[in-house]
Amino acid sequence: MPLLRTRAVIIRSQRWGDADRIVTLYSPDLGKIRGAARGARRMKTRFGGVLEPFGIVDVTLFQKTPDALGQISQIDLVKNFKAVREDLGVMAAAAKMVRMVEMITADRDPNPEMYSALVYGLENLLPDRDLALTTLLFQIHVLGYTGFRPQIDRCTECGNIASPHMPQWFSPRLGGMVCNGCGQRGVGRLLSVSKGSLAFIEQARRLPMASLSRLKAIGTVRIEVEEAIEAYFQAVVGKALPTFEQWVS
């Protein structure tokens, strides 16, 4: 039975049976993996409080085959994000981030960039920051890391380069901008987007995560970008992310 050791972020921890937990982790070298923590819910357990979501851990688990559920034998906390535990808004933003990663990634498909972005995102969730904007920018990067980068420089239907003088639309189904002509011919649901909104998405996907704090979005641009990216993410994964109320209920 192969022994695996890796560093990872805990993205989900759920009850299993009478005394166990199933833990979902995201690792830079193994991708998304799952392991059973036997006896984790008993009063006396070697796992202590290490299995809660959002922590960075060093984990050792046995896994017979890549498709089998692993058995966690050792897990040690490396970093616990204090702000996540102390503020309800920060916790909701962190939950949205890890859920994005869980929903859009396949098992055992490593992506070091995704892991680094997730760690950076969690580190920068602080009560005095624009948490909704931080998660939106993270969401744009997540789409890019998995090959679903929004196409905004040309029409996703006909391929023509975008014209600044013509109305433009965003198609969640096609994953990018649609010119006025293709929009009138019918390509499914279309969202109105301004040149400012498209420019914001382009900046967000081009800048590294560490530089995203310089971006600001307010008013119509903020509304349009949030609607477009949420709708596109839902089209990619097949279902919507939970609302804030669902995260904290």
C-alpha positions, 0 to 999 in steps of 0.5 A: 500500500503506497505511502504518500506524504505531502503538504496541503490545504484542508478544503473540506472535513466531513463526518463519516460513520460514527467516529470518523471523518473524510478529509479533502485536501489540495496539494501542490504535487498531488492535487485534490486527494481524500483520506479517512481519519479513523476515530477522529471524532472520538474524545481521545484522538491523535488528530486533535483539532487539526482536521478543520478546513482552511489549515495548511498541514503536512499529511501522511496517508496510505492509498492502495490505488489512485482511485481508492480512499486514503487512510490518514495516519499522520497529520500535523498543522503547519499554519492556521489562519487566525483571521478565518476563525475570528471573523464571520465574513472572512470565514465565508470568503475562505469557504468560497475560495476552497469550495471553488477549488474543490468544485473545479478540480479533478482528483489527483490532478496537481496544479502548483499554481492553483495551490499557491494562489489558494494559500496566498488568497487565504493569507490575504483574507482580512476583516478590513479588506474588500473580501468580495473583491478578493474572492472575485479576483481569486475566482478569475485566476482559478478559471485560468489555472484550469483552462477556462480563462475568459476570452475577451479579446475576440468573439468566442462565436465568430472569432472576430476581434472586438470592436470598441465601437460596437456593443459587446456581450458576455456569454457564460455558456461560451466563456467569453465576449460575443460580438453584437452580430453573433448576439443578435443571431442567438447564442444563449444567455448573454450579459451586458458588459462595458469596455471597463468591465472587460478591461478589468477582467483582462487586468485581473487575469494577467496580473499575478496574485501578489499584485491583485490588491492594486485593482479596484472595482466599483459601481457598474463595473463591479456588478457586471464583472461579478455577474459574468464571472459567477455565471461563467463559473456556474456554467463550467462546474454545472451548479452555483456556489452557495450564497453567503447565508448558506456558508454561515448557516 
